[in-house]
Amino acid sequence: MPSFRGRIGCDARSGYYAAPHRYRLHLSPSCPHCLQIAVTHRLLGLDDTLPVTLLPAVPDAPDGGYRALRPLYEASSHQHPGPAVAPVFSDGWTGTIVSTHTPDILRDLARRFGGHGPDLHPRGAEEAIEAVGRLCERGITRAAQRAGESGGDPAARDIALATLLRALDVLEWRLGSRERVLGDELTLADVQLWVTLVQLDTVHRHHLDAATVHRITDHPRLWAYARRLTAHPAFGSHLDLDGIARRHHAHCRGEEAAGAAVQIVDWAAYARQAAPEPARQPG
């Protein structure tokens, strides 16, 4: 399925350039890619500059896409094949899609729109951020999926589990000497790792046996880090646990295993800490 890979440049000569209220994000926070973008958007304080349209947790079109996004896809690619999926970064001036590629969207938000927020993609840290991204995608997400496959080769599942545990070991070691995964300041690496850990516990855990889940929990610094970030307003406020569950059950046909009963983090409890307190009524 073709994707859109437009980038935001430095100025008007670039075609797409950062301008307040020109662009819009279309996100479903139950999707891990959208969740990364939603957290980054909040960290950078872009609510007044770059509006967000929230989509349902489960795609509503028969082909697995979103009906609301179909006009954008058709305007950007005539008779676009495949579903109209999120995330989408759209251009309100042209009514077309700039990008659907999450890594590019994250980098452009941090580099082109994040002038008044934290430096989530600092110069010189590009390779380190990409390395954490690869570790999350290959060492955790893909490995957890393979380790939880039913009816497959037991040896392949053992290799996948070993890969997963090695990745968690590396992260546990990193967090032994620093507050965040690359140092003391938040970066895009923390956003991706947090979303990956959320998915590991709320989605992939359901297809692992209890013994495997207990081995995964044996990384206290890593899961304490996940809890700390969940209590941060930019992270926990976007955590739609019910939506993640509904999206998972709508797409997954795998068998549930005993590990489903062994929750690693009480995400809801820490997310409540991230929610703003209701305004007090004058007495």
C-alpha positions, -999 to 999 in steps of 0.1 A, spaced: 0 0 0 15 34 -10 23 59 17 28 96 16 62 109 26 61 147 23 83 167 47 81 201 63 109 224 52 125 255 66 107 282 47 83 289 18 108 278 -8 103 242 6 67 240 -5 55 226 29 67 249 57 56 254 93 28 278 95 3 281 123 -31 265 116 -21 254 81 -19 217 90 -40 191 109 -32 158 125 -58 130 122 -51 104 150 -66 75 168 -47 71 201 -56 34 202 -31 30 174 6 29 186 18 51 158 -9 77 165 -2 75 202 34 84 196 23 115 176 -3 125 201 22 124 230 48 144 210 22 170 200 13 175 237 49 176 249 56 203 223 25 223 233 11 225 198 -26 226 206 -29 263 194 -7 258 164 -15 224 149 -51 211 156 -59 174 160 -89 155 148 -95 124 169 -107 93 151 -126 62 166 -106 35 183 -116 10 157 -116 18 119 -151 21 106 -147 13 69 -151 -22 55 -116 -22 42 -100 -15 76 -97 23 71 -116 54 82 -144 68 62 -136 103 74 -101 101 59 -112 88 24 -117 123 9 -82 132 19 -67 101 4 -87 105 -28 -77 142 -31 -40 131 -27 -40 100 -49 -68 95 -74 -85 61 -69 -62 54 -40 -58 17 -35 -62 3 0 -77 16 32 -76 52 44 -56 47 75 -43 69 103 -21 87 112 -25 114 87 -7 148 86 -28 169 62 -24 204 46 -55 225 50 -44 249 22 -45 222 -4 -68 197 12 -42 169 6 -20 146 27 15 157 36 26 125 53 14 92 67 49 81 78 52 83 116 90 87 119 89 117 95 59 132 112 76 130 146 109 145 134 90 174 116 69 181 147 101 183 169 123 201 144 98 225 126 70 231 151 87 226 184 104 260 189 89 266 223 88 231 236 115 207 248 141 196 222 128 161 216 152 155 186 184 172 196 212 176 171 238 148 175 213 124 189 197 113 156 215 79 155 208 71 191 171 79 187 169 57 156 188 29 174 162 29 202 135 29 176 150 -2 160 153 -19 194 117 -12 201 104 -24 168 126 -54 162 137 -64 197 104 -59 215 74 -56 192 83 -81 165 99 -104 190 69 -104 213 46 -111 184 67 -141 173 70 -153 209 33 -153 212 24 -171 180 4 -202 185 10 -233 164 43 -222 152 78 -236 155 87 -239 192 124 -232 184 115 -200 166 94 -189 196 123 -196 219 146 -174 197 120 -146 197 117 -148 235 154 -146 239 155 -116 216 128 -99 236 145 -105 269 179 -93 256 162 -60 244 146 -55 278 180 -63 295 197 -35 274 170 -10 284 171 -20 321 209 -15 321 205 19 304 180 31 329 203 22 358 224 54 353 199 79 338 164 92 342 155 88 305 166 63 280 192 87 264 200 108 294 182 131 318 159 149 292 129 136 273 135 128 236 115 110 209 133 78 220 113 80 253 80 85 234 86 54 213 98 33 242 68 42 263 43 34 236 62 1 229 59 -9 266 22 0 267 17 -23 237 38 -51 252 16 -51 284 -18 -43 269 -16 -63 236 12 -87 232 11 -100 268 -23 -117 260 -6 -142 238 23 -151 261 24 -177 288 25 -167 325 61 -178 330 72 -156 301 53 -126 314 70 -130 348 104 -130 331 94 -98 313 84 -81 346 118 -89 360 131 -55 348 122 -32 377 139 0 365 122 -3 331 87 -7 344 92 20 370 102 42 341 70 33 323 50 41 354 67 75 358 60 85 322 24 73 324 19 98 353 32 126 331 2 146 316 15 144 280 17 106 282 -11 93 305 -38 117 293 -37 101 258 -39 65 271 -72 50 259 -70 15 274 -105 6 264 -98 17 228 -66 -3 227 -85 -34 238 -113 -29 213 -88 -23 185 -68 -54 195 -99 -77 196 -111 -63 163 -79 -73 145 -64 -102 164 -74 -138 158 -47 -153 180 -53 -175 210 -52 -159 244 -27 -174 268 -22 -176 305 -1 -144 306 -32 -124 298 -41 -126 335 -7 -112 347 -9 -74 343 25 -58 345 15 -21 351 -17 -7 364 -18 18 336 -52 32 345 -41 41 380 -10 60 368 -29 76 340 -53 91 365 -24 108 381 -18 125 348 -53 138 344 -58 175 354 -78 181 386 -113 195 380 -116 232 385 -130 241 419 -163 259 421 -162 292 439 -176 287 474 
